[in-house]
Amino acid sequence: MMHYTLSTSYRKALQKKSERQKIGYQQNYHQNKMLIINADDYGLNTETTDNILSCFARKRIYSASAMTFMSDSERAANLAHETKIPVGLHLNFNEPFTGPTASSRLREHHQKVTTYLNARKWNQILYNPFLCNAFDFVFQAQWDEFTRIYHKEPQRLDGHRHMHLCMNVLLSGKIPKGIKIRRNFTFSRGEKKFMNRLYRHLIDWWLSSNFSCTDSFFSMEPIDLAKLQKFVFLSKTSEVEVMVHPGREKEYLFLLSPVWEHLIRKE
């Protein structure tokens, strides 16, 4: 039997909590119901998994999105059962599978999909009828693998580099109605060209009509305190998701900083 171990930093974080800190963390959790701090790439590799769990132990993130068929996917799933971190499915259509459980047939279909999506940016918004079977196979394989290792079906979906929003996935009919799904990035007037914002608006309208979405979605990067304060303030009156990547050193260090802790703890 394989043994799954927690990182040293994660164990230290658990041991370090005082009773006073625990109360503060519980209060913060309830105060920020409308602020979702979600870590992407859970299970990508050992370092990313451990960094995410370290942040979760310190209540710097509230949930994670898990990749399947990657080098640390199975260990990450076992640690998720132990730590009770809320996890959704992080669909991967553009990054090679590095785990041992991916079949040769899955790798073949996945290679077709990744080659197509990585060839040019516009392919994401174009529907390719010749790749329907490949997209469907890759989607279902990741859904089934998540269900196998997490012992339940995904309750939330997003995608690596947001490829869950590519047209072949959206029009596949594979996404269950009503599931929680990540929307497009939220931009203010003038941040993107009009046609770009119009396209995103139409996709978000369709997503909201068929699935459950947050009111807005932002990325922690590039790290800017004024921008992050705006996100937290917005979460007082609407549901906001902030995407973070503890697997990236700069974000990981900021997530563990007193600045980030103070920002998400204050009332």
N, C-alpha and C positions, 0 to 999 in steps of 0.2 A: 504493500500500500504506500502511496506517495504521501509525504508529509508536507504541509503548507505552513510557512512561517511568516510572521509579521516582521516588518522591518524594525530595526532597533529604534529609529526615530519615532515610529508609530507607537511602539510599546512605551517609550519614555513619555510621549504625549499623554497617554492614558494614565500613567502613574502620576504625572505632574499635576493633574486636576485636583484642586482643593474643593471643599464643599461650597465655598463661596463662588468659585468659578462655575461649578455645575449649575447653581441657581441662575447665574447670569446667562449661561448658555441657553438654559430652558426659557428664560424670559425673552431672549433675543429671537429664539426660534419662533415663538408665538407672535412676537411683535412684527416679524418680517415675513408673514405668510405670503405676502404679495411680491416678495423679492426672492427669486430663484437663482442661486449661484451654482451653476452646473459645470462640472469638470469633464471635458471631453477626453477620449482616447484611453479610457480605463481598460487595462488588459493588453495595450499595445506592446509593452515590454515591462520588465521588472521595475525599472526606475520610475516609469510613469505611474504604474500601479501604486508603488510605495509612496510616491509623492502625493498622490491623490488621497490615499488613506491617512497620511500624515496631516494633510489639510482638513480632512473630515473629522479627525480626532480633536482638532483644535477649533472646530466649528467655523472654519474659514470658507468652507463650501457646504452645500446642503444636499447635493446629489451628484451622480456621475452618469456618463453615457458609455456603455461597454461595447468593445469590439469583440467579434468572434473570429475564430480561426487565426488568431495572432499568437505570438510566442508565449505570452503570459495570460492568455484568456482563461484557461482552466484554473490556474492558481488564483487569479483575480476573482473568479466566481466563488471559489471556496472561501476566500477571505471576505467577500461580500456577505456570505451567509453568517460568518462569525461577527462581523462588525455592524451588520444591519444597515449598511449604506444603501439608500434608495438608488436603483439602477434602471436605466432605460437602454434601448438598443441603438447603438451607433453604427448605422449601415455603412458598409465600405464597398464602394464601387470603383475606386481609383488607386488603391494602395495594395501591393502584392500581399497575399496571405503568407504569414511566416510561421504559422502553427503546423503541427504534425497531423492534425485530424482532417484537413481539407483533402478531399478525394481528387484524383486526377481529372475526373469529369468536371468537378466544380472549378478547379484551377483553369481548365480549358475555357469554360464559359466566362469565368471572371476575367481572363486575359482578353477576351473579345470586348468585354464591356470597358475595361480600363483603357485599352488601346483606343477605343472610340471616344471616350470622354476626355482623355488626356491629349488627343490630337489637336483639338481647337476648342476655344472657350464656347463658341456658339453651339457646339453639339449638345450642350446641356439643355438648351431651350428648344431643340429640334427633336421631333419624334421619329425614331428610326424603326420602321416596321420589320426590317430584316434582323433586328436584335431582340425582338420581343421575347423569344424563348430563353435567350441568354440572360436577360434582365430578370425574368420571372424565376429562373432557376437559381440565380445568385441571391435574389431577395429571399426566396423560400428557404434556401439552405441556411442563411444567417438567422432567419426567424426560428427555424427548427433547432439550430445549435444553441441559440440563446435559451430556448425553452428547456433543452436538455441539461445545460450546465447550471441554470438558475432555478430550475424546477418550477417554472411558471412562464406563461407567455408574456411578451413585452407589453407594458402598459403605456410606454412612451417611446416615440421614435424621433431620431434626428440622423444626420449623416456626416460622414467624414468629408470635410470641405464642402458640406451642404449639398452633396449630390443626391440626397433623398428628394430634392426638389427638381431633379432633372425630369424632363417631360416623359421619358419612358417609364419612370417609376410612378409619377403622378397619375398617368393614364392607364396604368396596368390593371387597376382594380384589386391589387394585392393588399393595399393598406386598409385595415378594418375601419369601418365607419365609427366615428366618435372617439377614436384613440387620440391621445395627446401627441401632437406633432409640432416640431419646431417650425416657426414661420421664417420669412426673410428678415434680414437685418432691417432695423428701423432707421430711416434717414430723415433729417429735416429738410425743408425746402432749400434748394440751392446746393445741398451736399452731393447730389448726383444729378445727371442730366434728366430732363423731363421724361423721355421715353423709358429710361431705366427705372425711374420711380413708378411710372405708370404700369410697367410690366410687373414689378414687384407687388404693387397694390392689387392688381387683378389676381395674381396668384394667391396672395394673402386673403383676399375676399373669398376665393374658391375654397381655400383651406379652412377658413373659419365657418364656411357653410356646411362642410362635410366632416370636420374633425374639431378637436379642442385645441385652441392655441392661446398663448399669452397675448397681452395687449401690445407688447413691444419686445424686441430682442436686440441685444447689444453684445459687443465683444469687449473684454477688458483691455486688450491691446488696440492701439498704442496706449500705454499707461499714462493717464493724465488725471490728476486729482480732481480738478474742476468738473471734468466729464463724468467721473465716477460718482461724485456728489450729486450730480444731476440725476443719474440713474436711481440712486437710493431715494432721493426726494420724490421722483416719479412713482416709485413703488408704494408710496403712502396712499395713493389714490387709484392705482391700476396694477395689474399683474405684469411684472417685468422679469425677463430672464437675462442674466449676464453669463456669457460663455467664458470660461477660463481654461487654461492649459498648464496645469502644474508640471507637466513633462518638460516644459520650457523653463530653463533656469531663472530667467528674469521674472517671469510671472510667478513662479514658485516662491522665490524670495520675497516678492511683494505681498503675496497672499499670507505669508507668515509674519509680515511686518506689523508693528504696532499701529501704523497708519491705517492699514486695511481693517485691522481688528476694531479700531475706534470708529471707523466709518460705518461698519455694518452693525455695531453694537448700540450706537447712540439712538435715542428715541426720536 
